[in-house]
Structures are given as structure tokens and as C-alpha cells.
Amino acid sequence: MSGTLRLILGDQLSRSLASLTDINKAVDTVLMVEVMEEVTYVRHHKRKIAFLFSAMRHFAEELRAEGITVDYVHLDDADNRGSFAGEVVRAVARHGSQRLVLTEPGEHRVLQAMRDWQDELGIDVEIRTDTRFMCPPEMFADWADGRKQLRMDFFYREMRRKYNILMEGKEPVGGKWNYDAENRESPDLSLQVPAPTSFAPDTITTEVLTLVEDRCANHFGDLADFGFAVTRDQALAVLDHFIAERLPLFGTYQDAMIADEPWMYHSHIGFYLNCGLLLPAEAVQAAEAAWVTGHAPLNAVEGFIRQILGWREFVRGIYWLKMPSYADRNFLGAERGLPEFYWTGETAMNCMKQSIDQTRRYAYAHHIQRLMVLGNFALLAGIDPRYVNEWYLVVYADAYEWVELPNVSGMVLFADGGYLASKPYAAGGAYINRMSNYCSNCRYKVAKKAGDEACPFNYLYWDFLIRNRDKLGNNARLGMIYRSLDKMSDDRVAEIQADSSRFLATLG
């Protein structure tokens, strides 16, 4: 009797995965595949590909050590058909399978394809809910029902109540739900930021690095000094070290940026949460325990928990609630192409150069670099959401469409017209100067508002508001800003528009 075939994807590296809970080790087979279609539907960062392939291969070995049969298809296997569908067809034929069990994928396009497999394969195909998240799509849809706009803060409160996280009865500990106001300190250049937790490549990882360098030579990014965790034990070590070394100051400096210091006090566990090596509940519980024991202050612990229990679950809920139409949103009608310097880092804007260079090297930048530097520029310059979404999906090792698309289209670009965020996250150079030391070594002068030496963020900010007044002028949170704009002289407005036009023309 042939057993069940169980397909595990590269972002499903969890032993608690729904499709593995009832596995019969005696007869069932786990199928894992490396396929070029997934490597190249966007040309993912080299480091992201290497990380996932190495983590997949290590996970396969862990399953085998448990006595589970794993059919693993490598990218360079001679008969590899290069797609999920092609490899499932081959595996069904190899094993004579009459049943395929899956856990729902993290991308809408993949789920749509999987729903056709039963008819295409002629066997029973079961797609199970991904139980690793803390808010199932059905629960989110119930919460969102009847709301014209969705606000993360209200959702987050419900999640805190549901899981009894940082609660005293029905009230939040400390009397407040949100300590974000205490988490916006400018960088302290005397800080001794702990080194990130990294691991020397073993034989499996070394083989993968060679494979990726060979097969993906024209992809964005570097592989030098690869040190990502690639097993669950290593990922747990990263979490433990974050709690011990970085969490106490994470809250205070979570928005701060320092030149040549990419990691700061952030956790760097998004890589591992989003591929399944870590589970969100255990990260939340570890942080809460640090507050209970007095190891970390409430502003740090609450801020970290909000990112996972609040924001991460919130954007996933929006993704599954609004796809596929959400991918086409372009409320502001942005049409500009993506400047070449997003790939090369060759720009005189030091904040952009720092963030892009770090992204190219590490497949990582923290959330303020992504939102208020790289994303802010894309918003102000009017770059088409299609190009911006593709770039974010390509360059970050923790990027999957379910998390990337709502963050970029909703939070970064306001492309959904305010469904996710109450206002555009637009800012001039003063914000970047306050939250970083980037401006001190920049060719442009953040104090200058006009002319060739002025920080481009300064005049692009106002030009963005002028260009989009018909769509943003009635936004209550922008009322004071537009009143300031109205006080400007006609000559000053013309100067802003001339500087912006001149600069944007250089982008190509």
C-alpha cells in the first residue's frame, strides 16, 4: 500500500506543521523540492536563496533522523522540472501516491495553483490551514467584518486579550496598550551594540553557497560572510541571545539608525519566523518572560511583542482578506520607474546608500530603514507600487508576499488609500537626521530647503503633498501640514516644484 505524499515548502520548516502532525512514518513520504521557478519568479537575493536551501536541507536531515522518509529534489538534479507542479507530478509517479497532503502556502499565486492539482493529478489533495500563526484568516475576517478601515492598534488589543499577553485581568500591564512614544530615541553614538549571532557554514551550507553562486550569479546581493541560522536549534539560539543581549535596549533605540551599524538592537528573527524555524508564540512568550523576571523594561517588551502579535498577524490577515485585488492597488496613481540606484547603491544620498548597501550585503535592513528611508523615498518620488513591491520581495531574506505586499502597498506607499494606515508615512530630511547620523556625511545639506545642495527629501516631501492634494487634502491627520503649505508664498511653492522636477529628472 502506498502512503501519503506530504509536500513541505521552503517557508514551512516546522515540525509542528499541520501536514506533518499525523504522518505515518512507516508508509508516508515527505517531498521537498528546490525549483528554479521559485528562485526566479523574482530574482531573489543570493543570500535569501542560500539561506532557504540550506535550512531546507538541514530540516530534511532532521526528519530523516526521526525515521521519516524524505524525497528531496536538489536544484541541480538532472531531471528537476523546475516547478512545484512538475516535481509533484514526478513524485506521485515515483511513489504511486493516491493522496497528497499540503499546508496552505504563504503566497496567493501558489495557493491558486495548488487548488488545481487534484484535477490535474487525479488523486486526493488535501490543503490544510497553517496553524503556526496566532490569528487564522477566518478569525481575522470576522474581526474585520463591517469595518471600512482596519487599524492595527485595535486588532492588537484583541490579540493581547485572546492570548492573555501582558495583561492584568482585562487591562494591559502598566495601564497602557502601547509604549511606542518611549521607543523613538535618537541614536547614541557611544552605544556598544552587541554583534549579531552568526554561525560558520557547515558542509551542507557550503555546498549550497557554491550552488547559488553558480546558478544565480546574476542575482542581486552578496554571499560573503554568510552566517544565518539554518537549523531550529540555531534559530532558538538567535532568539535567546536577542532576549539576553539586545531586548533591554531594543525599545528605546528600535527606530535609530547608525552608519555602518546595520543590526542595532533588533532581533533579526524575521528570517526564522517567516520560514518556520521559530514560531511566533514562543518568541512572544520569551519576551514576556523577560519582563516578568525584570530582565527587560516594559517599553522594550511591549514594542517587540507588538511587532509579532500585532503587526505581523495584522498584515497577514489583510493579505488573505484582500488578495488578489490588493496587489493592484495604486491609490496615488504613482507611475515612475524604480531608480537604478536601488540596485547599485550609487547615489549621493547617504541615507539611501547606507540602507541599500546593507541590504545588498546582508539581505536585511531594519524596519525604519525600510519604511522611512527606502520606502519614504519611493513614496515621495511617486514610484509605481509594482516595481517597489518587486524590489522588496527580491532583496530581503525575510520577505514573502503575505508580509511584504501589505507592508509596502499599505504602509510604505499608501497605495490602498488608507485601508491599512491612517496617513502616508511621508517625512522630510529632518526625520532622518533626528533618527540617524547619516546626514553628517552626506553630499546634501539637511538644513537647506532649496537649491542643488538641499536634501532631496526636503523639497520632495512638499512636492508630494502638492501633487497629491486632491487625494490627501481631506485626510484629517494631514490637516495641519496642508495648512502650513497654504501659508507658503507662490514663489516658495514654485521653487519646491522646480527643485523636485530637476531632481526627479535625474532618476531616469
Summary of the structure (lengths in Angstrom):
residues: 508
radius of gyration: 23.6
end to end distance: 62.4
largest distance: 82.3
contacts: 1653
relative contact order: 0.10
helix: 53%
strand: 7%
